[in-house]
Amino acid sequence: SAILVMSLLSPFTASSESDLPEFKTLVEGVDFLRPYIGPFSEDLNDYEFYLNRRWMEVRDDEYFQEVILHVFKESGEYLHILDGDITQGKWEHDLGGVILQHGRSHELYQLVFLNQDFFVLQKHGEHNAKGAGRHYLFFAREGLARSLEWPALLEVMYAYYKDNSSYKTIVVFIVIVVVVIALLSIL
């Protein structure tokens, strides 16, 4: 009977290599993942997740070869590091998001997702409707971003969702209950 239970559970417990579709762009991937990962995000008030860390910017542009690091200091200082060249700005957590002041620009971003490995912000406004360019700032922990391309980083984000969600646990529990009821009714 243990073999019967395992064979019944195998379709539910086996994980495929990837449950994600293939995305043409990083924006498409983030848009797809938002409903899955959003509930597992830390909050902007959880400063320990993003302050004084080296966040590497990730883009889907194959011609983008620069390394851009972003550092948010506790003092409100913002460091934009392009291939080792540092420019300073300011940041603040206000208006329900993050205000970045860099150069002459002042931009409002809203949190999409934050954990120990990812910090994803969306520029406020309707950028898709306007046909505007990048409206996400997609940061990953520097070590992770240096070792993976953007599609693999999306896989890591999705794996975070799968590891933290209870969908498999619920399905397995229901199947076990049904099998137990079926076995008890036979006896």
N, C-alpha and C positions, 0 to 999 in steps of 0.2 A: 504493500500500500504506500510505502514511502516513495517508491519509484513512480507510482501513479501520481502522487502529489507533486513531485519534482517535475514530471513531464507536463502536468497541467500548468505549473507555475513558470516554466521556462520561457514562454512567449512574453511574459510580463516582466521578468527579471533580467532577461538578456538585454544588454544595451547595444544599440547599433553604434557604428563608428561616429556617425554624426546624424543628429535629428534635424539639423538646420538645413534650409535650402541654400543654394549658392547665391551670393549677393554680388551684384555688379559694382556697388559702391558701399563705402563705409556708412553713409547716411541711410541707405536702404537697410543695411544690417542693424544699425542702431534703432531705426524706426520699427523694425520687426521685433527686436528684443525688448523694447521699452515696457510693454505690458508684463513681460515675464520677470524681468530683473528689478523693475521699479519697487515692488513691495519689499525687496531685500536690501534696499539701499540704506546706507547710513544717512544722517541728516547733516545739513550744513553747520548745525550747532555742535556736531561731534568733531571739533577742531583737530583732535589728535589724529584723525584719519587723513588730513591733507596739509596741515601746517608743517613747515620745515622739511618737506620731502621733495625729492627731485622727480618731478613728473615729466615724462618725455611725451612730446606731442606726436600723435599718430595720424597719418593721412593716407588716403588711398591713391594718391598721385604717384605714378611710377617715376616721374621726373623729380620728385621731391626727395633730395638726398641729404639735406641738412639735418643736423641734430638740434632740436629745439627743446630746451628744458624750461620748465616753469616752476618757480618756487614761491610759495605764499608764506611770508614771515608773520610771526605773531604780532609784530609791531605795525602791521598794515603795509609793509613794504612788499612789492612784487618784483621778482627778478625774472627777466626774459633773457635766456642764455642761448644765443645762436652760434653754434660751433665754437663755443668757448668765449664769445664776446658778450659781455653782460650789459644790458640796459635796464635801468630801474624804472619802476612805476609804483602805483599804489593799488591796493585792493581793499574792499570792505564788504562785509556781509550785511546787506541792507536791501530794502524793498522786496523782500522775499527771494533774494538771489545773491549773486556776486557781482559787484561793480568792479570792472577792471579799468584802470587808468594807465595807458601805456602810450607814450608819445603824446600826440594831440587827441587821441581818441579816448572816449569814455563810453564803455559798453556794459549793458546789463545782460547777465546770463542767469539762467535758471538751472537748478540741479536736475540732471537726468538720472545719474547713478554715481554712488560713492561707496567704495570699500577699501580694503588695504592695498588692492592692486589696480583699481580703476577710479578715475575721476572724470566724469563726462558731464559737460555743461552744454546747454543750448542757448544760443543768442535769442533774446526776447524778440518777438515779432513773427510775421508771416513771410519767411524768406523763401519757401517753396513757391508760393503764389507769385512772388516777384521775380522768380527765376534767378535769385541771388546765389552767390557761391556758398562757401562753407558756412553753415550755421551751427555746427557742433564744434566744440573744442573737446577732442577725445584725447585724454591723457592716460598713460599707463605707467606703472612703476618702471623706472628706468631699466632695471635688469630684465624685466619681462618684455618690455617694448624692444629692446635691442636684440632679443633672441627670437622673436616671432613677428611675422607679417600680420597685417590687419585682419585677414580672414581667420587666422588662427587665434588672434586675440578675441574675436567675437565668439569663437568656440569656447575659449576659456571663460568668458562671461556667461555663456549659456550653461556651461558645466556648473558654474557657481549656482545658478538657478536650480538646476536639476538636483544638485547635492543638497540644497536647502529646502526644496519643495517636498511635499508629502504625497505627490501623486502616485508614485510607485508603491509606497507603503499602504495607501488606501486600497489600491487595486489588489495588491497581494493579500491584504487582510480580508477583503471581500471574497476572493477566490478561496482562501483557506476556510472561511466560514461556510461557503457553499459546499466545499469538499467534505468538511466534517459533518455537515447536515446530511449530505448524500451517503456518507459512510455509515452514519448512525441509523439512517432509515433502512439500509440494507441489512444491518444486524438485527 
